[in-house]
């Protein structure tokens, strides 16, 4: 069983990456733990063969991003795909943007983009939207764990000429640096004020929606001009392999990929848990049960017993 950490190239859907990975790794059984839009780059976690059973326990991991929000123009897709619907001259300050961020931190309800992969009556929302049909989606509960504004420039074109590296202070911030890691961004839709945000969110949060809502809070149209996913769970961009190198990459073991607590048990307990029996244990919440370091089951504890969610033989 194995897990691969890929740096998704711009212009590819997550399914495109899976399709290419199937050829490179010689297997049909590949899944991923969280969709990235075609115009986004960064960390995409692939599960291979029996590791596909882990997807439901990995896809809830929190995620971190570098988000580039351009003010003064909006689009139907809420990103740089376009076309532009509305423009407005802006003269925002970084202090104004920082003040506007405060209400977006913490637990909240967020309206997903109409152009999203959410199913509506058996069809993807983006398919309906592209047909010109009205898409009605319900707000979702999300949590924005961290939201900080970095550089503010007059245009995304300036960001596209810069490179970035992880700050050496260990906080997880990314700052502009001439000797940092280079990223590829979508072609800017124009010269619009653009801020770089460091964001950490719960699974299911749409950064495009955050860009739209931040613009609304500031009284201007806005769109997501660029997005880099820098972390999924415990894996960071520095752990990711370029897609073209996937065939020679060394996979991560399943247990190394999981962010859930590990509960080591003896052979008798492992046998009972694999048989689906509720096992006495004080753990509360989800966890992975192991025997001699090998995966036994995913469980949910209520403080008295463990309920089996999925077992491995």
Order of alpha helices (4+ residues) and beta strands (2+ residues): beta-alpha-beta-beta-alpha-beta-beta-beta-alpha-beta-beta-beta-alpha-beta-alpha-beta-beta-beta-alpha-beta-beta-beta-alpha-beta-alpha-beta-beta-beta-beta
